[in-house]
Amino acid sequence: MLRRGFQLVKGLGQITGQKFSTGRNGITIRPLLSTGTQWDTGSPFQTIRPLTMSPWPFSTQPRDYSLPNASWSEEMKRLYDHYNALCEVEVEGGGKRKGPWRRLPSYNRTIKYATGGRCLSKVLQAKARLFTRNIEEQGAGFEYVVFSNKQEKRCVCVFQAGHLLEGPPGHVHGGAIATIIDSVTGTLASYLSGPVMTANLSINYRSPIPLGSVVLVHSSLERTEGRKTFVTCQVTSADGSKLHTEATGLFVSINVGHLFGA
Ligand SMILES: CCCCCCCCCC(=O)SCCNC(=O)CCNC(=O)[C@H](O)C(C)(C)COP(=O)(O)OP(=O)(O)OC[C@H]1O[C@@H](n2cnc3c(N)ncnc32)[C@H](O)[C@@H]1OP(=O)(O)O
């Protein structure tokens, strides 16, 4: 029973991305699901606090990684607040209506908790995570939030690069920069054109990005041609005064069956 309980919570941790750890004297659990079920693992392990169990083994309330957390710098929070405020506009006589901008929520699977992928075993399916959201330690990897503006066919990402993204000493790895560019341009392309895959990404690195700094990743639609969506991208310092990186991307619309073995 004890072993079964431990395997289950460990499995849940892998599936939900939530934190469970084994202490010297047993299982220490920071339950994030709240359920009414009390599991007593018995001595020497401490009582596992109530867990909410659903018939579907995935959390129904996955973490939205694009919301502020304790690792965000003042600059990151200020920029988040700035763009978040543009998501609503005041109307005459009081009240608010939706503004031109949207904050895009972000989870650790591309399609929220969908299984899929050609030839993936069930174990791999359960463990698969979105590359940019697979570091659980807050502030260590990619901290970012994307805001999109459908009317203007563009988006902006506020990105704080954590210490695990180091390339040259004290600066962000070029592959990490390519990753956030691919994610932001891909998000814009799929927001405007539906399911797409990156066919081409061309990057010019103009000036290094200091580790821990906050930068803006701007992406705009250049044009569409049939199944092809062309986008541009610039990574700048938070105040816009310095250009760090420029890129262009080509995204090709796909039938999702392309990914699911059809
Ligand atoms: C919502 C959450 C968002 C999260 C964001 C994450 C973003 C991450 C995005 C990725 O990283 S995707 C992973 C990396 N990309 C891949 O693995 C793609 C691998 N390549 C493919 O699967 C196929 O090559 C591809 C789907 C891109 C295209 O194959 P298709 O058979 O569907 O299309 P086809 O080869 O017929 O090409 C269609 C058009 O695109 C053009 N094209 C395709 N690849 C090209 C290329 N590389 N360069 C220039 N043009 C290209 C091609 O010439 C043609 O132009 P025309 O219509 O004018 O004839």
The ligand as a Gaussian input file, in Angstrom:
#p B3LYP/6-31G(d) Opt

LIG

0 1
 C        0.551000      26.982000     -29.253000
 C        1.883000      26.596000     -28.702000
 C        2.973000      27.172000     -29.516000
 C        4.290000      26.695000     -29.017000
 C        5.321000      27.250000     -29.893000
 C        6.307000      26.234000     -30.210000
 C        6.875000      26.564000     -31.538000
 C        7.872000      25.519000     -31.846000
 C        7.757000      25.229000     -33.285000
 C        8.727000      24.166000     -33.596000
 O        9.808000      24.133000     -33.074000
 S        8.246000      22.999000     -34.723000
 C        9.604000      21.856000     -34.656000
 C       10.688000      22.138000     -35.657000
 N       10.171000      21.985000     -37.016000
 C       10.079000      20.767000     -37.559000
 O       10.422000      19.760000     -37.014000
 C        9.506000      20.750000     -38.953000
 C       10.072000      19.620000     -39.781000
 N        9.615000      19.801000     -41.171000
 C        8.395000      19.341000     -41.551000
 O        7.675000      18.692000     -40.813000
 C        7.979000      19.661000     -42.946000
 O        9.099000      19.922000     -43.738000
 C        7.029000      20.899000     -43.002000
 C        5.744000      20.602000     -42.206000
 C        7.693000      22.167000     -42.462000
 C        6.660000      21.154000     -44.454000
 O        6.324000      19.927000     -45.042000
 P        5.016000      19.773000     -45.938000
 O        5.148000      18.477000     -46.682000
 O        3.789000      19.980000     -45.125000
 O        5.085000      20.999000     -46.946000
 P        5.940000      21.117000     -48.295000
 O        7.282000      20.507000     -48.182000
 O        5.035000      20.701000     -49.400000
 O        6.141000      22.713000     -48.348000
 C        5.031000      23.600000     -48.353000
 C        5.543000      24.929000     -48.840000
 O        6.526000      25.416000     -47.897000
 C        7.795000      25.552000     -48.526000
 N        8.831000      25.103000     -47.596000
 C        8.806000      24.019000     -46.833000
 N        9.931000      23.942000     -46.093000
 C       10.656000      25.008000     -46.419000
 C       11.909000      25.507000     -45.976000
 N       12.623000      24.886000     -45.059000
 N       12.366000      26.654000     -46.507000
 C       11.634000      27.329000     -47.456000
 N       10.421000      26.913000     -47.884000
 C        9.957000      25.773000     -47.383000
 C        7.736000      24.639000     -49.736000
 O        8.611000      25.060000     -50.751000
 C        6.282000      24.819000     -50.154000
 O        6.154000      26.059000     -50.799000
 P        5.107000      26.257000     -52.022000
 O        3.743000      26.022000     -51.424000
 O        5.319000      27.678000     -52.466000
 O        5.490000      25.234000     -53.048000

